[in-house]
Amino acid sequence: MFVALWEYEVKPGCEKRFEEAYGPSGGWVQLFRSDTNYRETRLLHDPFCPAIYRTLDFWDSHEAYEEFMTTNKDEYRALDSLGHELTSNERRVGGYETVERTQGDL
């Protein structure tokens, strides 16, 4: 499993629109769902820094994620440009692969 992690600083007054766009029924999830290797997106909100949100996008593999990004770059850029209206800062925190434990490791 591969997870792409992003952090956003949302402009004051744009929180609701941001949550709708990046949440479970928003445009990003709709785009990602077009790929069978996509699993889910989780939207997190920082209660200590109210302007900060994070998304975790779960994919079957890093390769599947990269292939999706290449194949859908125009659609991705169009959605990304809409998101810039809602955020004052956006950064890719990183991409992570899950560490699988075997029965013997438990």
C-alpha positions, 0 to 999 in steps of 0.5 A: 500500500502506498500513501501520498501525504499533503498538507494545506493551509486553508485561507480564512473563510474557505474551510467549508469549501475546502472540506467539500472539495477535498473530502470523501465526495469532493472532486479529488476523490471523484477523479481518483476513483476513476482508477482501480488502484485507488483505495481511499482519501482521508481528510484530517484537520488539525485542532491546534492549528485550525488553518491546517489540513492534511490529506492521505491518499491510499493507493495499491502501490507507488507505481500505480500512483505514479502511473495515474499521475502521468495519465491524468496530469491535465485533470489533476492540474485543473483541480489543483488550480481550483484548490489554489483559490482556497489555500495560502500554502500547499506542500507535498509532505511525502509518499510512504509505503506501508511496512507489512508485518508477517505472522512471525513478527507479531 
